[in-house]
Amino acid sequence: MNYWIIKSEPFKYSWDQLVEDKWTYWDGVRNYQARNNLRNMEVGDYCLFYHSNKGLEIVGISKVIKEAYPDPTIEDERWVAVDIEPVKELKNYVTLKQMKADENLVDLGLIRQGRLSVIPCSKEHYNIIIEHSK
């Protein structure tokens, strides 16, 4: 199993919307590195759902339920989407400030490549973030 961080501005698509919808396709990625990360996702992988721009915090855990396929919002085969569903909202959201303050997360992709919208996350980093949420 792999772990990821996916980012969304809450006014565009929020955690609450994902919970309400029960699943969604994760589309609109127009960065080659983020696109390649989407292509590497496998069914069952966990994704930490991060509210960017407003909130700046990880708010929930989602799961990949369908692997990469052509992004249905564009007619360009270079871009892909995956389907995700919510698993669980975090009891306590984990802020970017908290993550930056944790020396064990210094290499976290969210901190190193803050503008990337789909970021791999090591199992160790995933577990540390989950501990922060308890």
C-alpha positions in Angstrom: 0.0 0.0 0.0 1.1 3.5 -0.8 0.3 6.8 0.9 -0.4 10.2 -0.6 -1.4 13.7 0.2 -4.0 15.3 -2.1 -4.7 19.0 -1.9 -7.9 20.9 -2.6 -9.0 24.4 -1.9 -12.0 23.9 0.3 -14.1 26.5 -1.6 -13.5 24.4 -4.8 -13.9 20.9 -3.3 -13.9 20.3 0.4 -13.7 17.3 2.6 -17.3 17.8 3.6 -18.3 17.7 -0.1 -16.4 14.4 -0.5 -18.3 12.9 2.5 -21.6 14.1 1.1 -20.8 12.8 -2.4 -19.5 9.5 -1.0 -16.9 9.4 -3.8 -15.4 11.6 -6.5 -13.0 11.5 -9.3 -9.8 13.4 -8.6 -9.3 15.5 -11.7 -7.9 18.8 -13.0 -4.3 18.0 -12.3 -2.2 19.9 -14.8 1.3 19.4 -13.5 3.4 16.5 -14.9 4.9 15.4 -11.6 1.4 15.4 -9.9 0.0 13.6 -12.9 2.7 11.0 -12.6 1.8 10.6 -8.9 -1.8 10.0 -9.9 -0.7 7.4 -12.4 1.2 5.6 -9.6 -1.8 5.4 -7.3 -3.3 1.9 -6.7 -6.7 0.8 -5.5 -6.6 0.7 -1.7 -3.9 3.4 -1.3 -4.7 6.0 1.4 -4.7 9.7 0.7 -4.5 12.4 3.3 -6.9 15.1 2.3 -5.4 18.5 2.7 -7.3 21.8 2.6 -5.0 24.3 0.9 -5.2 28.0 0.6 -7.8 28.3 3.5 -7.3 26.1 6.5 -3.9 24.7 5.6 -4.5 21.5 7.3 -5.0 17.8 6.8 -8.7 17.1 7.6 -9.3 13.5 6.6 -8.3 10.2 5.1 -9.6 9.0 1.7 -8.9 5.9 -0.3 -8.3 5.2 -4.0 -11.1 3.1 -5.4 -10.2 3.3 -9.1 -6.8 3.6 -10.6 -5.8 6.2 -13.2 -7.9 6.7 -16.3 -8.3 9.6 -18.8 -9.4 12.8 -17.1 -13.1 13.2 -18.1 -12.9 17.0 -17.9 -10.5 17.4 -20.8 -9.9 15.8 -24.2 -6.2 15.5 -23.8 -5.0 12.0 -23.1 -1.9 13.2 -21.2 -4.0 13.9 -18.1 -5.6 11.4 -15.8 -8.0 11.1 -12.8 -8.5 8.6 -10.1 -11.6 7.8 -8.0 -11.5 8.3 -4.2 -13.9 7.8 -1.4 -13.7 9.1 2.2 -12.5 6.8 4.9 -12.5 9.0 8.0 -12.4 12.6 9.1 -9.6 13.3 11.5 -10.6 13.9 15.1 -8.1 16.8 15.2 -7.0 18.4 12.0 -3.2 18.6 11.5 -2.1 22.0 10.5 0.8 22.9 8.2 2.3 24.8 11.1 2.3 21.6 13.3 3.9 19.6 10.5 6.6 22.2 9.9 7.3 22.2 13.7 7.9 18.4 13.8 11.5 17.6 13.0 10.4 14.1 11.9 8.5 15.6 9.1 11.3 17.9 7.7 11.4 15.7 4.5 7.6 15.6 4.0 6.7 16.4 0.4 4.0 18.8 1.5 6.7 20.9 3.1 9.4 20.5 0.5 7.1 20.9 -2.6 4.2 22.9 -1.2 2.7 23.8 -4.6 2.4 20.2 -5.8 -1.2 19.0 -5.6 -0.6 15.2 -5.4 2.3 14.3 -3.2 3.7 10.9 -2.2 3.9 10.3 1.6 6.0 7.7 3.3 4.3 5.3 5.7 6.4 6.8 8.5 5.2 10.3 7.7 1.7 9.1 7.4 1.8 7.5 10.8 3.3 10.6 12.4 0.6 12.8 10.9 -2.1 10.4 12.2 -0.5 10.5 15.7 -0.8 14.3 15.5 -4.5 14.0 14.8 -5.3 12.0 18.0 
